[in-house]
Amino acid sequence: MLGVITMKNVLEYLEKSAENFPNKAAAEDGAACVSFRELETACRRVGSSLAGRIEIGDPVGVFLEKGVQMLTAFWGTVYAGGFYVPLNPELPAARLEQIQSVLNAKYILTDEKHKATALALFPSATVLTVEALKETAIKPEELSLIRSRMIDTDPLYAIFTSGSTGVPKGVVISHRAVLDFIGTFTETFGIGETDIIGNQAPFDFDVSVKDIYSAVKTGATLS
């Protein structure tokens, strides 16, 4: 329909919910609970730190346990124009090393708890901690320029699957794919801001996408 403006970037979900529900709990993981505004701010800080280090369409590995910090790393990567790749610390070292051999990410985001392990597993990459990146001042003009250069078919994330051969294969998903799917999914199941979505799937499993993006789109709380 002429005149209809459609979203082009999943960060618009986060920004809209931060505007509409700034003080509402966006995500909680047992160790931390953040509001939509706090989450948006943290993601912008991470994105500002990564901006200029990565190019639009670059992969960034996220070596973290699922939770608030991992979401911050995900969307901080997207603010910088990259796409995120969950790297589950529970996976065997050989599997993680194999994934990185395919991915060849220049940067791995982790936390202080997992930093030493990340340095050992991914010697070819630069390892950065989310705690340090969140200390960066937000660079609104730089983030705005990056956003203006992105399109809806840019990659949002990649998830690696073993397939029938056991060799990791990265499945890359675009912003448009998630926007179209989540729009229909939340409408079909009537998900709204009063809901609490109990996530069970690990963030490196694609089922978790329904939980993550249904929550951030509608203003529901991800728990």
Backbone as a chain_set.jsonl record, in Angstrom:
{"seq": "MLGVITMKNVLEYLEKSAENFPNKAAAEDGAACVSFRELETACRRVGSSLAGRIEIGDPVGVFLEKGVQMLTAFWGTVYAGGFYVPLNPELPAARLEQIQSVLNAKYILTDEKHKATALALFPSATVLTVEALKETAIKPEELSLIRSRMIDTDPLYAIFTSGSTGVPKGVVISHRAVLDFIGTFTETFGIGETDIIGNQAPFDFDVSVKDIYSAVKTGATLS", "coords": {"N": [[0.842, -1.185, 0.0], [0.552, 2.202, -0.87], [2.355, 4.752, 0.753], [2.63, 3.501, 3.189], [4.851, 2.938, 5.768], [7.349, 0.702, 6.361], [9.136, -1.221, 8.795], [12.694, -1.534, 8.76], [14.804, -2.5, 10.157], [15.644, -4.477, 12.919], [16.295, -3.169, 15.231], [14.55, -1.121, 15.474], [12.391, -2.197, 16.777], [13.375, -2.412, 19.426], [13.892, 0.298, 19.978], [11.373, 1.455, 19.732], [9.951, 0.156, 21.788], [11.472, 1.041, 23.938], [10.796, 3.684, 23.901], [8.02, 3.614, 24.301], [7.689, 2.052, 26.614], [9.598, 2.82, 28.734], [10.504, 2.328, 31.404], [9.771, -0.219, 31.972], [10.354, -3.686, 32.656], [12.533, -5.198, 30.493], [14.122, -7.46, 30.105], [15.114, -10.235, 32.083], [17.33, -12.278, 33.924], [17.865, -13.707, 36.193], [20.278, -12.956, 37.303], [20.418, -10.359, 36.529], [18.306, -7.546, 35.784], [16.842, -5.534, 33.395], [15.492, -2.449, 32.239], [13.608, -1.393, 29.334], [14.637, 1.049, 28.406], [17.142, 1.13, 29.673], [18.309, -1.109, 28.502], [18.343, -0.409, 25.789], [20.08, 1.808, 25.902], [22.473, 0.606, 26.798], [23.003, -1.088, 24.626], [23.394, 0.776, 22.595], [25.718, 1.957, 23.516], [27.564, -0.152, 23.351], [27.438, -0.564, 20.594], [28.439, 1.895, 19.732], [31.068, 1.687, 20.538], [31.959, -0.407, 18.942], [31.558, 0.615, 16.434], [33.126, 1.564, 13.464], [35.157, -0.188, 13.93], [34.206, -2.499, 12.834], [32.766, -3.416, 9.665], [29.73, -2.783, 7.787], [27.777, -5.627, 7.666], [29.671, -7.368, 8.642], [30.618, -10.281, 10.541], [30.205, -10.917, 14.059], [31.336, -12.703, 16.738], [29.626, -13.981, 19.575], [30.373, -14.852, 22.617], [28.975, -15.921, 25.155], [26.997, -16.679, 28.09], [23.478, -17.274, 27.911], [21.359, -14.469, 28.358], [20.927, -11.181, 29.807], [23.342, -9.801, 29.216], [24.096, -11.053, 26.862], [22.064, -10.378, 25.065], [22.584, -7.654, 24.962], [25.074, -7.659, 23.716], [24.335, -8.8, 21.271], [22.566, -6.824, 20.071], [24.115, -4.573, 20.279], [26.124, -5.179, 18.475], [24.579, -5.087, 16.14], [23.862, -2.394, 16.067], [26.306, -1.359, 15.328], [26.414, -2.146, 12.757], [27.024, -4.735, 12.123], [26.538, -8.379, 12.069], [25.381, -10.757, 14.433], [26.705, -13.744, 15.964], [25.84, -16.356, 17.862], [27.824, -17.999, 20.256], [27.947, -20.65, 22.087], [29.071, -21.128, 25.343], [28.871, -23.627, 26.502], [29.316, -25.509, 24.591], [31.523, -28.026, 23.173], [35.061, -27.383, 23.071], [36.361, -27.996, 20.653], [34.295, -27.875, 18.827], [33.544, -25.15, 18.931], [35.911, -23.955, 18.06], [35.953, -24.933, 15.488], [33.699, -23.723, 14.392], [34.53, -21.03, 14.446], [36.605, -21.228, 12.636], [35.263, -21.379, 10.272], [33.681, -19.08, 10.368], [35.48, -16.951, 10.851], [35.561, -14.569, 12.37], [36.446, -11.239, 13.19], [36.192, -10.094, 15.63], [35.382, -11.088, 18.932], [32.869, -11.054, 21.278], [32.557, -11.082, 24.761], [32.344, -11.764, 28.321], [33.819, -10.761, 31.49], [33.977, -13.091, 32.978], [34.241, -15.139, 31.092], [36.394, -14.417, 29.595], [39.139, -15.31, 29.608], [38.889, -17.923, 28.673], [37.82, -17.417, 26.145], [39.959, -16.052, 24.926], [41.778, -18.127, 24.714], [40.429, -19.931, 23.063], [39.884, -18.547, 20.713], [42.235, -17.426, 19.191], [42.829, -15.998, 16.881], [41.171, -13.855, 16.765], [40.119, -10.604, 18.0], [39.39, -10.185, 21.305], [36.788, -8.832, 23.16], [35.242, -7.348, 26.023], [31.879, -7.135, 27.154], [31.341, -5.64, 29.388], [33.372, -3.687, 29.382], [32.889, -2.415, 26.927], [30.436, -1.226, 27.36], [31.064, 1.039, 28.714], [31.619, 2.992, 26.946], [30.994, 6.182, 25.515], [27.931, 7.175, 23.991], [27.643, 7.537, 20.491], [25.82, 9.314, 18.685], [25.622, 10.45, 16.062], [27.352, 8.893, 14.532], [26.196, 6.358, 14.807], [23.738, 6.87, 13.61], [24.507, 7.36, 10.975], [25.477, 4.856, 10.225], [23.105, 3.375, 10.393], [21.625, 4.551, 8.34], [22.843, 3.541, 6.132], [22.227, 0.928, 6.058], [20.189, -1.861, 4.954], [17.064, -3.719, 4.675], [17.587, -6.344, 3.979], [20.057, -6.899, 4.914], [22.301, -8.985, 6.803], [21.234, -10.253, 9.966], [21.705, -12.16, 11.998], [23.599, -15.207, 12.473], [23.274, -18.676, 12.743], [24.871, -21.633, 13.635], [24.71, -24.908, 12.406], [25.087, -28.427, 12.677], [24.39, -30.196, 10.649], [24.193, -33.0, 8.38], [26.748, -33.941, 8.083], [28.316, -33.207, 10.196], [29.965, -31.071, 10.06], [30.231, -27.663, 10.82], [27.746, -25.455, 9.645], [26.844, -22.313, 8.651], [23.82, -20.661, 8.995], [22.411, -17.9, 7.693], [20.445, -15.18, 8.649], [18.258, -12.583, 7.7], [17.37, -9.138, 8.538], [14.856, -8.528, 7.446], [13.631, -11.048, 7.238], [13.192, -11.741, 9.933], [11.606, -9.582, 10.813], [9.284, -9.865, 9.214], [8.415, -12.421, 9.985], [8.09, -12.25, 12.839], [6.22, -10.232, 13.081], [3.881, -11.444, 12.098], [3.787, -13.656, 13.81], [3.487, -12.634, 16.475], [1.043, -11.374, 16.233], [-0.657, -13.488, 15.564], [-0.599, -15.081, 17.879], [-1.372, -13.319, 19.802], [0.387, -11.797, 21.451], [1.449, -9.458, 23.861], [2.252, -6.365, 25.671], [1.772, -6.957, 28.338], [2.566, -9.491, 28.796], [4.741, -12.089, 30.011], [7.466, -13.653, 28.797], [8.672, -16.787, 28.998], [11.747, -17.881, 28.449], [13.269, -20.809, 27.218], [14.857, -22.155, 25.37], [18.287, -22.33, 24.281], [20.262, -19.494, 23.241], [21.642, -19.962, 20.917], [20.074, -21.516, 19.419], [17.529, -21.705, 17.049], [14.843, -21.531, 17.84], [14.737, -19.801, 19.967], [14.579, -17.291, 18.87], [11.924, -16.589, 18.472], [11.1, -16.038, 21.082], [12.858, -13.949, 21.916], [12.472, -11.846, 20.024], [9.721, -11.516, 19.914], [9.237, -10.512, 22.42], [10.735, -8.072, 22.509], [9.539, -6.682, 20.453], [6.849, -6.271, 21.248], [6.921, -5.237, 23.787], [6.788, -6.956, 25.844], [8.063, -8.875, 28.665], [11.11, -10.555, 28.711], [12.065, -13.504, 30.101]], "CA": [[0.0, 0.0, 0.0], [1.324, 3.425, -0.952], [2.356, 5.593, 1.939], [2.884, 2.718, 4.387], [6.27, 2.838, 6.083], [7.639, -0.551, 7.038], [10.415, -1.274, 9.489], [13.774, -2.114, 7.981], [15.87, -2.925, 11.046], [15.028, -4.956, 14.156], [16.538, -2.223, 16.31], [13.355, -0.3, 15.607], [11.596, -2.836, 17.846], [13.947, -2.004, 20.71], [13.733, 1.737, 20.156], [9.952, 1.745, 19.936], [9.583, -0.3, 23.13], [12.134, 1.941, 24.894], [10.024, 4.925, 23.909], [6.674, 3.372, 24.833], [7.745, 1.414, 27.944], [10.997, 3.043, 29.129], [10.856, 1.8, 32.728], [9.264, -1.586, 32.101], [11.394, -4.709, 32.543], [12.682, -5.763, 29.15], [14.702, -8.8, 30.214], [15.67, -10.621, 33.378], [17.965, -13.587, 33.777], [18.237, -14.236, 37.502], [21.396, -12.164, 37.807], [20.211, -8.952, 36.163], [17.017, -7.161, 35.214], [17.011, -4.218, 32.792], [14.341, -1.841, 31.588], [13.817, -1.191, 27.902], [15.524, 2.192, 28.206], [18.491, 0.719, 30.069], [18.819, -2.041, 27.502], [18.647, 0.363, 24.579], [21.267, 2.616, 26.164], [23.635, -0.285, 26.832], [23.261, -1.544, 23.255], [23.959, 1.909, 21.856], [27.096, 2.137, 23.975], [28.361, -1.223, 22.737], [27.501, -0.259, 19.178], [29.331, 3.044, 19.542], [32.44, 1.202, 20.687], [32.293, -1.254, 17.793], [31.458, 1.4, 15.2], [34.432, 1.876, 12.918], [36.006, -1.382, 14.011], [33.646, -3.465, 11.903], [32.043, -2.875, 8.532], [28.372, -3.295, 7.639], [27.768, -7.002, 7.166], [30.712, -8.185, 9.266], [30.166, -11.119, 11.654], [30.821, -10.774, 15.381], [31.009, -13.839, 17.598], [29.182, -13.605, 20.924], [30.713, -15.984, 23.476], [28.363, -15.576, 26.439], [25.827, -17.423, 28.527], [22.281, -16.525, 27.529], [20.91, -13.546, 29.38], [20.914, -9.757, 29.48], [24.593, -9.402, 28.574], [24.131, -11.584, 25.502], [21.194, -9.508, 24.269], [23.306, -6.392, 24.779], [26.093, -7.91, 22.693], [23.63, -8.981, 19.993], [22.052, -5.594, 19.481], [25.241, -3.658, 20.129], [26.717, -5.551, 17.19], [23.707, -4.608, 15.058], [24.0, -0.935, 16.014], [27.559, -1.064, 14.623], [26.256, -2.561, 11.367], [27.392, -6.13, 11.922], [25.565, -9.393, 12.463], [25.894, -11.524, 15.563], [26.736, -15.204, 15.876], [25.943, -16.899, 19.215], [28.801, -19.059, 20.503], [27.54, -21.151, 23.401], [30.216, -21.624, 26.115], [28.671, -25.018, 26.889], [29.728, -26.387, 23.504], [32.922, -28.475, 23.248], [36.038, -26.456, 22.508], [36.623, -28.334, 19.248], [33.161, -27.387, 18.045], [33.653, -23.697, 18.872], [37.051, -23.634, 17.203], [35.549, -25.262, 14.12], [32.794, -22.655, 13.957], [35.337, -19.827, 14.174], [37.402, -21.455, 11.425], [34.362, -21.071, 9.162], [33.205, -17.709, 10.531], [36.621, -16.039, 10.75], [35.174, -13.277, 12.941], [37.56, -10.425, 13.665], [35.942, -9.752, 17.031], [34.56, -11.944, 19.779], [32.393, -10.362, 22.471], [32.358, -11.977, 25.886], [32.364, -11.024, 29.587], [35.033, -11.022, 32.263], [33.943, -14.486, 33.42], [34.627, -16.049, 30.013], [37.43, -13.786, 28.773], [40.324, -16.154, 29.479], [38.534, -19.04, 27.796], [37.674, -16.876, 24.79], [41.295, -15.776, 24.404], [42.405, -19.402, 24.371], [39.695, -20.594, 21.989], [39.809, -17.747, 19.485], [43.464, -16.617, 19.159], [42.914, -15.169, 15.674], [40.233, -12.737, 16.89], [40.262, -9.676, 19.11], [38.367, -10.466, 22.309], [36.343, -7.637, 23.883], [34.218, -7.649, 27.02], [30.709, -6.265, 27.131], [31.468, -4.697, 30.504], [34.214, -2.564, 28.957], [32.25, -1.713, 25.814], [29.316, -0.441, 27.879], [31.594, 2.274, 29.282], [31.824, 3.942, 25.846], [29.953, 7.194, 25.312], [27.132, 6.973, 22.789], [27.997, 8.402, 19.355], [24.569, 9.299, 17.924], [25.797, 10.756, 14.646], [27.977, 7.736, 13.895], [25.196, 5.293, 14.744], [22.738, 7.277, 12.629], [25.083, 7.165, 9.648], [25.484, 3.411, 9.97], [21.719, 2.938, 10.15], [21.186, 5.061, 7.042], [23.495, 2.757, 5.09], [21.772, -0.459, 6.147], [18.925, -2.199, 4.308], [16.371, -4.778, 5.399], [18.111, -7.675, 3.655], [21.354, -7.099, 5.57], [22.24, -10.074, 7.783], [20.996, -9.926, 11.374], [22.435, -13.136, 12.805], [23.848, -16.521, 11.883], [23.303, -19.797, 13.683], [25.566, -22.763, 13.035], [24.107, -26.217, 12.591], [26.054, -29.45, 12.281], [23.985, -30.862, 9.42], [24.371, -34.459, 8.363], [28.164, -34.296, 8.02], [29.001, -32.83, 11.417], [30.741, -29.854, 9.82], [29.365, -26.502, 11.059], [27.256, -24.684, 8.504], [26.176, -21.118, 9.148], [22.585, -20.226, 8.354], [22.363, -16.452, 7.906], [19.07, -14.67, 8.622], [18.232, -11.138, 7.504], [16.415, -8.328, 9.295], [13.529, -8.647, 6.841], [13.062, -12.346, 7.583], [12.716, -11.692, 11.321], [10.515, -8.61, 10.888], [8.072, -10.449, 8.619], [7.969, -13.561, 10.787], [7.654, -11.856, 14.175], [4.982, -9.472, 12.935], [2.787, -12.413, 11.984], [3.786, -14.534, 14.983], [2.919, -11.962, 17.654], [-0.373, -11.125, 15.973], [-1.364, -14.773, 15.596], [-0.689, -15.597, 19.243], [-1.861, -12.271, 20.686], [1.409, -11.426, 22.434], [1.419, -8.025, 24.134], [3.171, -5.827, 26.676], [1.502, -7.492, 29.67], [3.041, -10.871, 28.849], [6.102, -12.464, 30.4], [7.836, -14.783, 27.942], [9.667, -17.634, 29.646], [12.639, -18.486, 27.461], [13.928, -22.058, 27.607], [15.845, -22.551, 24.366], [19.525, -21.543, 24.259], [20.233, -18.438, 22.235], [22.233, -20.425, 19.664], [19.066, -22.375, 18.815], [16.654, -20.732, 16.393], [13.559, -21.39, 18.53], [14.827, -18.657, 20.876], [14.279, -16.065, 18.132], [10.519, -16.265, 18.746], [11.024, -15.443, 22.414], [13.602, -12.695, 21.975], [11.927, -10.763, 19.206], [8.334, -11.256, 20.305], [9.287, -9.659, 23.614], [11.22, -6.724, 22.244], [8.584, -6.007, 19.565], [5.576, -5.943, 21.875], [7.08, -4.666, 25.114], [6.693, -8.026, 26.839], [9.298, -9.107, 29.406], [11.783, -11.818, 28.431], [12.58, -14.028, 31.368]], "C": [[0.882, 1.242, 0.0], [1.232, 4.216, 0.351], [2.621, 4.836, 3.235], [4.392, 2.595, 4.589], [6.501, 1.553, 6.867], [8.996, -0.475, 7.718], [11.455, -1.96, 8.611], [14.861, -2.735, 8.85], [15.245, -3.336, 12.375], [15.286, -4.027, 15.331], [15.373, -1.264, 16.499], [12.387, -0.894, 16.626], [12.065, -2.335, 19.205], [13.694, -0.524, 20.973], [12.278, 2.129, 20.401], [9.513, 1.331, 21.334], [10.24, 0.568, 24.198], [11.397, 3.266, 24.996], [8.675, 4.733, 24.596], [6.674, 2.84, 26.262], [9.138, 1.596, 28.552], [11.401, 2.374, 30.436], [10.38, 0.376, 32.969], [10.41, -2.582, 31.924], [11.406, -5.309, 31.144], [13.167, -7.198, 29.213], [15.244, -9.015, 31.615], [16.212, -12.036, 33.254], [18.367, -14.231, 35.097], [19.373, -13.456, 38.131], [21.197, -10.683, 37.556], [18.816, -8.757, 35.607], [17.184, -5.743, 34.675], [15.701, -3.742, 32.192], [14.639, -1.702, 30.095], [14.762, -0.021, 27.645], [16.959, 1.84, 28.569], [19.111, -0.202, 29.029], [19.206, -1.307, 26.22], [19.932, 1.16, 24.758], [22.526, 1.765, 26.146], [24.007, -0.758, 25.429], [23.872, -0.435, 22.416], [25.417, 2.149, 22.266], [28.016, 1.088, 23.35], [28.525, -0.96, 21.245], [28.443, 0.891, 18.871], [30.793, 2.633, 19.655], [32.884, 0.377, 19.484], [32.296, -0.481, 16.473], [32.849, 1.818, 14.727], [35.406, 0.723, 13.004], [35.521, -2.447, 13.036], [32.941, -2.722, 10.774], [30.618, -3.428, 8.531], [28.434, -4.685, 7.016], [28.859, -7.885, 7.716], [30.112, -9.052, 10.38], [30.911, -10.788, 12.942], [30.386, -11.971, 16.222], [30.649, -13.367, 18.996], [29.301, -14.83, 21.822], [30.256, -15.671, 24.904], [27.278, -16.582, 26.796], [24.585, -16.606, 28.191], [21.814, -15.658, 28.697], [21.01, -12.11, 28.883], [22.18, -9.33, 28.744], [24.646, -9.872, 27.121], [23.232, -10.759, 24.582], [21.881, -8.179, 23.971], [24.374, -6.538, 23.701], [25.465, -8.078, 21.318], [23.321, -7.641, 19.35], [23.101, -4.489, 19.428], [25.96, -3.908, 18.815], [25.903, -4.989, 16.032], [23.776, -3.088, 14.947], [25.264, -0.539, 15.243], [27.524, -1.516, 13.173], [26.586, -4.013, 11.102], [26.246, -7.086, 12.172], [26.197, -10.304, 13.508], [25.784, -13.024, 15.327], [26.896, -15.755, 17.286], [26.947, -18.049, 19.27], [28.587, -19.526, 21.94], [28.743, -21.695, 24.171], [30.084, -23.081, 26.547], [29.087, -26.004, 25.797], [31.168, -26.84, 23.7], [33.861, -27.502, 22.553], [36.282, -26.721, 21.029], [35.517, -27.815, 18.347], [33.234, -25.866, 17.866], [34.798, -23.264, 17.963], [36.712, -23.881, 15.735], [34.622, -24.187, 13.552], [33.587, -21.404, 13.598], [36.197, -20.006, 12.923], [36.577, -21.176, 10.175], [33.989, -19.585, 9.177], [34.303, -16.684, 10.288], [36.262, -14.633, 11.24], [36.404, -12.538, 13.446], [37.436, -10.125, 15.151], [35.053, -10.795, 17.686], [34.168, -11.128, 21.005], [32.118, -11.383, 23.561], [32.242, -11.131, 27.149], [33.619, -11.405, 30.349], [35.122, -12.49, 32.684], [34.51, -15.419, 32.364], [35.799, -15.53, 29.182], [38.638, -14.698, 28.557], [40.065, -17.324, 28.543], [38.427, -18.583, 26.348], [39.035, -16.602, 24.159], [41.995, -17.054, 23.961], [41.748, -20.057, 23.161], [39.798, -19.869, 20.655], [41.039, -16.847, 19.341], [43.566, -15.7, 17.942], [42.035, -13.92, 15.751], [40.639, -11.813, 18.036], [39.098, -9.9, 20.064], [38.069, -9.203, 23.105], [35.276, -8.036, 24.887], [33.08, -6.635, 26.937], [30.801, -5.235, 28.247], [32.276, -3.463, 30.093], [33.536, -1.741, 27.865], [31.11, -0.821, 26.293], [29.765, 0.865, 28.529], [31.776, 3.358, 28.225], [30.673, 4.942, 25.781], [29.226, 6.928, 23.998], [27.521, 8.008, 21.731], [26.803, 8.456, 18.399], [24.737, 9.542, 16.437], [26.388, 9.563, 13.906], [26.98, 6.584, 13.758], [24.124, 5.61, 13.71], [23.238, 7.066, 11.204], [25.104, 5.684, 9.277], [24.088, 2.937, 9.616], [21.254, 3.356, 8.755], [21.757, 4.247, 5.885], [23.031, 1.302, 5.073], [20.429, -0.64, 5.443], [18.33, -3.434, 4.977], [16.858, -6.183, 5.076], [19.539, -7.878, 4.166], [21.229, -8.238, 6.582], [22.056, -9.552, 9.201], [21.783, -10.865, 12.28], [22.707, -14.375, 11.968], [23.868, -17.534, 13.008], [23.935, -20.986, 12.97], [24.883, -24.074, 13.4], [25.066, -27.268, 12.063], [25.693, -30.088, 10.949], [24.276, -32.344, 9.485], [25.839, -34.87, 8.404], [28.909, -34.009, 9.314], [29.865, -31.596, 11.269], [29.83, -28.644, 10.0], [29.009, -25.763, 9.773], [26.478, -23.49, 9.057], [24.951, -20.774, 8.328], [22.397, -18.754, 8.696], [20.944, -15.951, 7.683], [19.099, -13.142, 8.551], [17.258, -10.445, 8.455], [15.001, -8.548, 8.757], [12.866, -9.965, 7.206], [12.479, -12.336, 8.986], [11.54, -10.731, 11.447], [9.211, -9.195, 10.344], [7.517, -11.577, 9.488], [7.383, -13.117, 12.123], [6.376, -11.029, 14.118], [3.771, -10.381, 12.88], [2.657, -13.252, 13.247], [3.116, -13.879, 16.183], [1.436, -11.665, 17.465], [-1.186, -12.409, 16.096], [-1.593, -15.246, 17.025], [-1.072, -14.519, 20.263], [-0.882, -11.862, 21.768], [1.43, -9.911, 22.605], [2.286, -7.643, 25.306], [2.925, -6.354, 28.086], [2.041, -8.908, 29.855], [4.458, -10.962, 29.402], [6.431, -13.727, 29.618], [8.964, -15.552, 28.614], [10.52, -18.354, 28.615], [13.292, -19.745, 28.006], [15.041, -22.444, 26.636], [17.116, -21.72, 24.488], [19.506, -20.557, 23.099], [20.946, -18.825, 20.939], [21.327, -21.435, 18.967], [17.956, -21.477, 18.282], [15.28, -20.578, 17.036], [13.566, -20.159, 19.437], [14.48, -17.34, 20.189], [12.833, -15.629, 18.371], [10.389, -15.549, 20.087], [11.644, -14.048, 22.433], [12.864, -11.571, 21.254], [10.44, -10.52, 19.431], [8.308, -10.308, 21.49], [9.673, -8.228, 23.263], [10.285, -5.965, 21.308], [7.397, -5.466, 20.33], [5.718, -5.233, 23.203], [6.855, -5.687, 26.217], [8.036, -8.182, 27.535], [9.843, -10.477, 29.056], [12.443, -12.308, 29.706], [13.181, -15.417, 31.165]], "O": [[1.84, 1.333, 0.768], [0.168, 4.326, 0.96], [2.818, 5.458, 4.278], [5.116, 2.193, 3.679], [5.904, 1.352, 7.924], [9.889, 0.245, 7.273], [11.134, -2.851, 7.824], [15.745, -3.422, 8.339], [14.4, -2.614, 12.905], [14.57, -4.087, 16.331], [15.224, -0.664, 17.563], [11.641, -0.157, 17.271], [11.265, -1.891, 20.029], [13.321, -0.145, 22.084], [11.996, 3.032, 21.188], [8.783, 2.067, 21.998], [9.646, 0.811, 25.248], [11.377, 3.894, 26.055], [8.24, 5.58, 25.377], [5.765, 3.139, 27.036], [9.797, 0.602, 28.857], [12.531, 1.901, 30.561], [10.569, -0.17, 34.056], [11.327, -2.348, 31.137], [10.406, -5.857, 30.68], [12.689, -8.055, 28.47], [15.764, -8.095, 32.247], [15.633, -12.882, 32.571], [19.129, -15.197, 35.11], [19.43, -13.308, 39.351], [21.738, -9.845, 38.278], [18.22, -9.671, 35.037], [17.616, -4.849, 35.402], [14.904, -4.539, 31.697], [15.776, -1.872, 29.656], [15.605, -0.097, 26.751], [17.89, 2.209, 27.854], [20.295, -0.089, 28.715], [20.265, -1.556, 25.643], [20.779, 1.184, 23.865], [23.533, 2.151, 25.551], [25.187, -0.82, 25.083], [24.772, -0.684, 21.613], [26.246, 2.508, 21.43], [29.109, 1.407, 22.881], [29.616, -1.113, 20.697], [29.161, 0.867, 17.871], [31.651, 3.167, 18.954], [34.037, 0.452, 19.059], [32.958, -0.879, 15.514], [33.644, 2.357, 15.497], [36.371, 0.658, 12.243], [36.318, -3.203, 12.48], [32.572, -1.555, 10.912], [30.334, -4.424, 9.196], [29.06, -4.889, 5.976], [28.977, -9.04, 7.309], [29.203, -8.612, 11.084], [32.088, -10.428, 12.922], [29.191, -12.213, 16.39], [31.287, -12.466, 19.54], [28.454, -15.723, 21.797], [31.038, -15.221, 25.741], [26.716, -17.248, 25.927], [24.635, -15.376, 28.189], [21.869, -16.062, 29.858], [21.16, -11.862, 27.687], [22.111, -8.588, 27.764], [25.176, -9.175, 26.256], [23.604, -10.475, 23.443], [21.773, -7.647, 22.866], [24.556, -5.645, 22.873], [25.982, -7.57, 20.323], [23.755, -7.355, 18.234], [22.989, -3.567, 18.62], [26.358, -2.97, 18.125], [26.461, -4.476, 15.062], [23.75, -2.55, 13.84], [25.287, 0.499, 14.581], [28.484, -1.301, 12.433], [26.443, -4.483, 9.973], [25.123, -6.668, 12.452], [27.395, -10.582, 13.467], [24.91, -13.505, 14.606], [27.977, -15.642, 17.864], [26.919, -18.954, 18.436], [29.006, -18.861, 22.888], [29.384, -22.637, 23.703], [31.076, -23.706, 26.921], [29.197, -27.203, 26.053], [31.959, -26.129, 24.32], [33.493, -26.873, 21.56], [36.398, -25.784, 20.239], [35.777, -27.367, 17.23], [33.01, -25.359, 16.768], [34.663, -22.315, 17.19], [37.133, -23.131, 14.854], [34.741, -23.792, 12.392], [33.342, -20.788, 12.561], [36.484, -19.033, 12.227], [37.119, -20.785, 9.141], [33.983, -18.922, 8.139], [34.092, -15.679, 9.611], [36.612, -13.636, 10.609], [37.294, -13.134, 14.053], [38.434, -9.927, 15.845], [34.109, -11.309, 17.086], [35.029, -10.575, 21.69], [31.514, -12.426, 23.309], [32.061, -9.916, 27.066], [34.388, -12.262, 29.914], [36.211, -13.061, 32.74], [35.189, -16.39, 32.698], [36.158, -16.137, 28.173], [39.108, -14.839, 27.428], [40.912, -17.675, 27.721], [38.885, -19.271, 25.435], [39.239, -16.891, 22.98], [42.714, -17.066, 22.962], [42.426, -20.666, 22.333], [39.8, -20.496, 19.596], [40.904, -15.624, 19.367], [44.315, -14.723, 17.97], [42.14, -13.03, 14.907], [41.403, -12.197, 18.922], [37.939, -9.811, 19.659], [38.974, -8.578, 23.656], [34.494, -8.954, 24.637], [33.292, -5.448, 26.687], [30.388, -4.088, 28.075], [31.907, -2.334, 30.418], [33.601, -0.512, 27.878], [30.847, 0.224, 25.699], [28.932, 1.708, 28.861], [32.054, 4.51, 28.558], [29.513, 4.577, 25.972], [29.836, 6.508, 23.014], [27.702, 9.188, 22.031], [26.773, 7.726, 17.408], [24.062, 8.905, 15.628], [25.977, 9.254, 12.788], [26.926, 5.918, 12.724], [23.654, 4.713, 13.009], [22.481, 6.644, 10.33], [24.785, 5.312, 8.148], [23.902, 2.188, 8.657], [20.568, 2.596, 8.071], [21.212, 4.266, 4.782], [23.399, 0.538, 4.181], [19.635, 0.296, 5.344], [19.004, -4.114, 5.75], [16.573, -7.12, 5.822], [20.16, -8.904, 3.888], [20.159, -8.435, 7.159], [22.645, -8.542, 9.587], [22.448, -10.422, 13.217], [22.126, -14.566, 10.9], [24.41, -17.282, 14.085], [23.575, -21.304, 11.837], [24.529, -24.31, 14.555], [25.786, -27.018, 11.096], [26.58, -30.481, 10.192], [24.576, -32.874, 10.555], [26.151, -36.017, 8.724], [30.015, -34.51, 9.515], [30.441, -31.122, 12.248], [28.758, -28.593, 9.396], [29.866, -25.489, 8.933], [25.552, -23.663, 9.85], [25.033, -20.613, 7.11], [22.239, -18.403, 9.865], [20.317, -16.251, 6.667], [19.872, -12.493, 9.257], [16.428, -11.093, 9.093], [14.061, -8.733, 9.529], [11.662, -9.999, 7.458], [11.39, -12.865, 9.209], [10.566, -11.046, 12.131], [8.154, -9.032, 10.954], [6.309, -11.676, 9.7], [6.298, -13.558, 12.501], [5.54, -11.119, 15.017], [2.758, -10.125, 13.532], [1.548, -13.527, 13.704], [2.274, -14.493, 16.837], [0.664, -11.7, 18.423], [-2.277, -12.41, 16.667], [-2.666, -15.758, 17.345], [-1.09, -14.787, 21.465], [-1.291, -11.604, 22.9], [1.429, -9.168, 21.623], [2.978, -8.486, 25.877], [3.79, -6.21, 28.95], [1.977, -9.458, 30.954], [5.258, -10.035, 29.274], [5.757, -14.747, 29.758], [10.07, -15.037, 28.779], [10.075, -19.313, 27.985], [13.809, -19.75, 29.123], [16.058, -23.001, 27.048], [17.04, -20.524, 24.769], [18.816, -20.766, 22.102], [20.864, -18.089, 19.955], [21.753, -22.127, 18.042], [17.492, -20.582, 18.989], [14.61, -19.574, 16.795], [12.522, -19.542, 19.652], [14.123, -16.372, 20.86], [12.552, -14.434, 18.462], [9.653, -14.569, 20.207], [11.032, -13.09, 22.906], [12.661, -10.489, 21.804], [9.949, -9.424, 19.163], [7.467, -9.411, 21.564], [9.006, -7.281, 23.679], [10.234, -4.736, 21.355], [6.973, -4.334, 20.101], [4.743, -4.678, 23.709], [6.743, -5.328, 27.389], [9.046, -7.674, 27.048], [9.107, -11.463, 29.101], [13.266, -11.619, 30.308], [13.667, -16.024, 32.119]]}, "num_chains": 1, "name": "protein.A"}
